[in-house]
Amino acid sequence: MRVDPDLVSALEDWRIAALTPDALDQKTVQLMAFAILLVQTSEAAANHAKAAIKAGATLEELHASAGIAALFRGVAAFNMAGEILAGLFPDTKPAG
């Protein structure tokens, strides 16, 4: 299948613009993307968790984002976050 290169370029420009707003810092953008993708139970959430960490997010901030996602998606989102964060923070033991 042939893909229109102009369309691909326009979509990439839109993605970059949406993920680099002047009004939000990258940590906030990536935490938001992480939560949104958890709500969608998308495996892409892991990429945005990594980007959030790179932008300075803590495990606690990622957990808080997962809690917000769970409010709107339920246990599936929270479980997915747990799997992702356990892989990204292997030396951290769960509370309890």
Disulfide bonds with the S-S distance in Angstrom:
none
